[in-house]
Amino acid sequence: MNVLPNPINAKGAPSRRRELVELAGRLAPRHGYNPTGLHGVRILRTEEVLHDIPVLYKPGAVFVLQGRKQGMLEGEVYLYDEEHYLAVSVPVPFRMESVASAECPLLAVYLEFDTQLAAEIASDVEARRSGPTGTAARSLMSSRMEPDIEDVVLRLLRVLNDPMEMVVLGAGILRELHYRILVGPQGAQMIAALQQKGTSGKIVQSLARLRETYSLEISVTALAQEAGMSVPSYHAHFKALTGSSPMQYVKAMRLHEARLIMARQEKTIAEAALSVGYLSPAQFSRDFKRHFRRTASEEVKWVRSHLGELALRP
């Protein structure tokens, strides 16, 4: 499991935890994802226990303030709970489960990276870092919620609850949060992904291209050539970073995008299938049910009732 032993709580931790939960609760009155006044920051509230849910997070971090989540990818478990946060350097499909209840709803802060800001900070950090470089990128990392990063999250929630402070201080606190993530235990791997260096960097570049062209015909041979690798080498490095083969990755991207298209745009299954690159609606329906464990119509209803704002806005 990609986690560390439980720490000894710092002095004042219980009161800080109560404040974190109280502030997040005010910002998330509704079930699902609640938008905030800062772009890229959402607050999740959910009261349901979830099992084996396929997810595909954008680069950023997830801070669970109450409740518990864990992700599963290629046999590894990534815990993100009240003592750990999840850092995501590249979007990868994985399975998730969570623990919550009506009496103790799960509350979590989702930060989507500002890629330009993150790249700028990564460059500054690397320019001043001593010692050897060359760390390989990793897609998912579970890290201890250390006091310095918990403090930034707390200050972020405080300013989000005050419209004037949010306007004046919000951007600075978001910048600091990006910085704390990029100098944390997982920082070197995330910076490697942002700067796209080395072999893993070539796969990160390839992933960026796939995110732009996933609805078109995909040639793994062409992708391998662009990365300067043989097809077997490309497959091996791709799987090491994402936990899936290139075509499995593309399929997951297409299915997740189609799910949101149907939830947001009222498109039919056939229209959604075509828009993400499927030529056969029947094959799309089979793949969709295999991935989400529900039919497309059942999944759209679930998305609209469980994801809140995320199901309605890009």
C-alpha positions as CSV (number, residue, x, y, z in Angstrom):
1,M,0.0,0.0,0.0
2,N,1.4,3.4,-1.0
3,V,0.9,5.0,2.5
4,L,2.9,5.6,5.7
5,P,2.2,4.6,9.3
6,N,-0.3,6.9,11.2
7,P,1.5,9.9,12.7
8,I,1.2,11.3,16.2
9,N,-1.3,14.1,16.1
10,A,0.2,17.5,16.5
11,K,-0.9,19.8,19.3
12,G,-4.1,21.5,18.3
13,A,-4.9,19.0,15.5
14,P,-8.4,18.1,16.7
15,S,-9.5,21.8,16.8
16,R,-7.9,22.4,13.4
17,R,-9.7,19.3,12.0
18,R,-13.0,20.5,13.3
19,E,-12.5,23.9,11.7
20,L,-11.5,22.3,8.4
21,V,-14.7,20.2,8.4
22,E,-16.9,23.1,9.4
23,L,-15.6,25.4,6.7
24,A,-15.8,22.7,4.0
25,G,-19.3,21.9,5.1
26,R,-20.4,25.5,4.7
27,L,-19.0,25.5,1.2
28,A,-20.6,22.2,0.2
29,P,-24.3,22.4,1.1
30,R,-25.3,20.1,-1.7
31,H,-24.6,16.5,-2.5
32,G,-21.9,16.0,-5.1
33,Y,-19.3,18.6,-6.3
34,N,-19.9,22.1,-5.2
35,P,-18.2,25.0,-7.1
36,T,-16.3,27.7,-5.2
37,G,-15.3,31.2,-6.1
38,L,-11.8,30.1,-7.2
39,H,-11.4,28.4,-10.5
40,G,-10.1,24.8,-10.2
41,V,-11.3,24.3,-6.6
42,R,-14.4,22.2,-5.9
43,I,-15.7,20.8,-2.6
44,L,-17.3,17.3,-2.6
45,R,-20.0,16.2,-0.2
46,T,-21.3,12.7,-0.3
47,E,-23.1,10.5,2.2
48,E,-22.9,7.2,0.3
49,V,-20.5,4.3,0.6
50,L,-19.1,3.6,-2.9
51,H,-17.5,0.5,-4.2
52,D,-15.4,-0.1,-7.3
53,I,-16.2,3.2,-9.1
54,P,-14.2,4.0,-12.2
55,V,-12.7,7.5,-12.0
56,L,-10.4,9.7,-14.1
57,Y,-9.0,12.7,-12.3
58,K,-7.3,15.6,-13.9
59,P,-3.8,16.6,-12.6
60,G,-4.0,18.2,-9.1
61,A,-4.7,17.0,-5.6
62,V,-7.5,15.7,-3.4
63,F,-7.7,16.5,0.3
64,V,-10.3,14.4,2.2
65,L,-11.2,16.3,5.4
66,Q,-13.8,13.9,6.7
67,G,-14.4,10.3,5.6
68,R,-12.2,8.0,3.6
69,K,-11.3,7.2,0.0
70,Q,-8.9,4.9,-1.6
71,G,-7.9,4.3,-5.2
72,M,-6.8,1.0,-6.8
73,L,-4.5,0.8,-9.7
74,E,-2.5,-2.3,-10.9
75,G,-2.6,-3.9,-7.4
76,E,-1.5,-0.7,-5.6
77,V,-3.8,1.0,-3.1
78,Y,-3.7,4.8,-2.8
79,L,-5.2,6.0,0.5
80,Y,-6.6,9.5,0.7
81,D,-8.3,10.2,4.0
82,E,-8.0,12.6,6.9
83,E,-4.3,11.9,7.2
84,H,-3.3,11.5,3.6
85,Y,-3.9,13.4,0.3
86,L,-3.8,12.1,-3.2
87,A,-1.6,13.8,-5.8
88,V,-2.3,13.2,-9.5
89,S,0.4,14.2,-12.1
90,V,-1.3,12.8,-15.2
91,P,-4.9,11.6,-15.8
92,V,-5.1,7.9,-15.4
93,P,-8.2,5.7,-15.1
94,F,-8.4,3.8,-11.8
95,R,-11.0,2.3,-9.5
96,M,-12.1,4.1,-6.3
97,E,-14.1,3.3,-3.2
98,S,-15.2,5.6,-0.4
99,V,-16.6,5.5,3.1
100,A,-19.3,8.0,4.3
101,S,-22.7,8.3,5.9
102,A,-25.5,10.7,6.6
103,E,-24.2,11.3,10.1
104,C,-20.6,11.7,8.8
105,P,-20.6,12.8,5.2
106,L,-17.4,12.7,3.2
107,L,-16.0,16.2,2.6
108,A,-13.1,16.7,0.3
109,V,-11.3,19.6,-1.5
110,Y,-10.5,18.9,-5.1
111,L,-7.8,21.1,-6.6
112,E,-7.3,21.0,-10.4
113,F,-3.8,22.2,-11.3
114,D,-3.4,25.5,-13.2
115,T,-0.9,23.9,-15.5
116,Q,0.8,27.2,-16.5
117,L,1.2,28.1,-12.8
118,A,2.4,24.6,-11.9
119,A,5.0,24.6,-14.7
120,E,6.3,28.0,-13.6
121,I,6.7,26.8,-10.0
122,A,8.2,23.5,-11.1
123,S,10.8,25.4,-13.1
124,D,11.7,27.7,-10.2
125,V,12.0,24.7,-7.8
126,E,14.2,22.7,-10.2
127,A,16.5,25.7,-10.8
128,R,17.2,26.0,-7.1
129,R,17.3,22.3,-6.3
130,S,20.7,20.8,-5.5
131,G,21.6,17.1,-5.9
132,P,20.9,14.7,-8.8
133,T,17.8,14.9,-10.9
134,G,16.3,12.4,-13.3
135,T,13.4,11.2,-11.2
136,A,10.8,9.3,-13.2
137,A,7.2,10.6,-13.3
138,R,4.5,8.8,-11.5
139,S,0.7,9.1,-12.1
140,L,-0.8,8.7,-8.6
141,M,0.8,9.3,-5.2
142,S,-0.6,9.1,-1.6
143,S,1.2,11.4,0.8
144,R,1.0,12.3,4.5
145,M,-1.0,15.4,5.2
146,E,1.8,17.3,6.9
147,P,1.1,20.4,9.0
148,D,2.5,22.9,6.4
149,I,0.1,21.7,3.7
150,E,-2.8,21.3,6.1
151,D,-2.3,24.9,7.1
152,V,-2.5,26.1,3.4
153,V,-5.7,24.1,2.9
154,L,-7.2,25.6,6.1
155,R,-6.3,29.1,5.0
156,L,-7.8,28.3,1.5
157,L,-11.1,27.3,3.1
158,R,-11.1,30.4,5.3
159,V,-10.8,32.8,2.4
160,L,-13.4,30.8,0.3
161,N,-15.8,31.6,3.1
162,D,-15.1,35.3,2.9
163,P,-15.8,37.0,-0.5
164,M,-13.5,39.9,0.2
165,E,-10.6,37.8,1.3
166,M,-11.2,35.4,-1.6
167,V,-10.7,38.2,-4.1
168,V,-7.7,39.7,-2.4
169,L,-5.9,36.6,-1.0
170,G,-7.3,33.7,-3.0
171,A,-4.8,33.6,-5.9
172,G,-1.8,33.8,-3.5
173,I,-3.0,30.9,-1.4
174,L,-3.7,28.9,-4.5
175,R,-0.1,29.5,-5.7
176,E,1.2,28.5,-2.3
177,L,-0.9,25.3,-2.4
178,H,0.6,24.4,-5.8
179,Y,4.0,25.0,-4.4
180,R,3.5,22.9,-1.3
181,I,2.3,20.0,-3.5
182,L,5.3,20.3,-5.8
183,V,7.9,20.3,-2.9
184,G,6.1,17.6,-0.9
185,P,7.1,13.9,-0.8
186,Q,5.7,13.4,-4.3
187,G,7.0,16.6,-5.7
188,A,9.9,15.3,-7.8
189,Q,7.7,12.8,-9.6
190,M,5.1,15.5,-10.3
191,I,7.8,17.9,-11.6
192,A,9.1,15.2,-13.8
193,A,5.6,14.9,-15.3
194,L,5.2,18.6,-15.7
195,Q,8.6,19.1,-17.4
196,Q,8.2,16.0,-19.5
197,K,11.9,14.9,-19.2
198,G,13.4,11.5,-19.8
199,T,11.6,8.4,-20.9
200,S,8.6,8.9,-18.6
201,G,8.4,12.5,-20.0
202,K,8.0,11.1,-23.5
203,I,5.0,9.1,-22.3
204,V,3.5,12.2,-20.6
205,Q,3.9,14.0,-24.0
206,S,2.1,11.1,-25.6
207,L,-0.7,11.2,-23.1
208,A,-1.2,14.9,-23.8
209,R,-1.5,14.1,-27.5
210,L,-4.0,11.3,-26.8
211,R,-6.1,13.7,-24.7
212,E,-6.3,16.0,-27.8
213,T,-7.0,13.3,-30.4
214,Y,-8.8,10.5,-28.5
215,S,-11.8,10.7,-30.8
216,L,-9.7,10.1,-33.9
217,E,-8.2,6.9,-35.2
218,I,-5.3,5.9,-33.0
219,S,-2.1,4.2,-34.2
220,V,0.1,2.8,-31.4
221,T,2.9,2.4,-33.9
222,A,2.8,6.1,-34.8
223,L,2.7,7.0,-31.1
224,A,5.7,4.9,-30.4
225,Q,7.6,6.4,-33.4
226,E,6.8,9.9,-32.1
227,A,8.2,8.9,-28.7
228,G,11.3,7.5,-30.3
229,M,10.6,4.0,-29.0
230,S,9.9,0.6,-30.3
231,V,6.3,-0.6,-30.0
232,P,7.2,-3.1,-27.2
233,S,9.2,-0.5,-25.3
234,Y,6.4,2.1,-25.7
235,H,3.9,-0.4,-24.4
236,A,6.0,-1.2,-21.3
237,H,6.7,2.4,-20.4
238,F,3.1,3.4,-21.0
239,K,1.8,0.7,-18.7
240,A,4.3,1.6,-16.1
241,L,3.0,5.1,-15.9
242,T,-0.7,4.6,-16.5
243,G,-1.4,1.0,-15.4
244,S,-3.0,0.3,-18.8
245,S,-2.1,-0.3,-22.4
246,P,-2.4,2.6,-24.9
247,M,-5.7,1.3,-26.3
248,Q,-7.1,0.6,-22.9
249,Y,-6.3,4.1,-21.9
250,V,-7.9,5.6,-25.0
251,K,-11.0,3.5,-24.5
252,A,-11.3,4.7,-20.8
253,M,-10.9,8.3,-21.9
254,R,-13.6,7.9,-24.6
255,L,-16.0,6.3,-22.2
256,H,-15.5,8.9,-19.4
257,E,-16.0,11.7,-21.9
258,A,-19.1,10.1,-23.4
259,R,-20.6,9.8,-19.9
260,L,-20.2,13.5,-19.3
261,I,-21.4,14.4,-22.8
262,M,-24.6,12.4,-22.2
263,A,-25.1,13.9,-18.7
264,R,-24.5,17.5,-19.8
265,Q,-25.8,17.7,-23.3
266,E,-28.8,15.3,-23.5
267,K,-27.2,13.4,-26.4
268,T,-28.3,10.0,-27.3
269,I,-26.1,7.0,-26.8
270,A,-25.4,6.8,-30.6
271,E,-24.5,10.5,-30.8
272,A,-22.2,10.3,-27.7
273,A,-20.5,7.2,-29.1
274,L,-19.8,8.8,-32.4
275,S,-18.5,12.0,-30.8
276,V,-15.8,10.2,-28.9
277,G,-14.7,8.0,-31.8
278,Y,-16.8,4.9,-31.7
279,L,-18.1,3.7,-35.0
280,S,-20.5,1.1,-33.5
281,P,-23.1,2.2,-30.9
282,A,-23.5,-1.5,-30.0
283,Q,-19.8,-1.9,-29.2
284,F,-19.9,1.4,-27.3
285,S,-22.8,0.1,-25.2
286,R,-20.9,-3.2,-24.4
287,D,-17.7,-1.4,-23.5
288,F,-19.6,1.2,-21.4
289,K,-21.4,-1.5,-19.3
290,R,-18.2,-3.5,-18.9
291,H,-16.3,-0.3,-17.6
292,F,-19.0,1.3,-15.4
293,R,-21.0,-1.8,-14.5
294,R,-24.2,0.0,-15.5
295,T,-25.8,0.7,-18.8
296,A,-25.3,4.2,-20.3
297,S,-28.8,5.4,-19.3
298,E,-28.3,4.0,-15.8
299,E,-24.9,5.7,-15.5
300,V,-26.2,9.0,-16.7
301,K,-28.9,9.0,-14.0
302,W,-26.2,8.1,-11.4
303,V,-23.9,10.9,-12.6
304,R,-26.6,13.5,-12.4
305,S,-27.7,12.5,-9.0
306,H,-24.3,12.0,-7.4
307,L,-21.8,14.3,-9.0
308,G,-23.7,17.6,-8.7
309,E,-22.0,20.6,-10.4
310,L,-19.4,18.4,-12.1
311,A,-22.1,16.6,-14.0
312,L,-23.5,19.9,-15.3
313,R,-20.4,22.0,-16.2
314,P,-17.3,21.3,-18.1
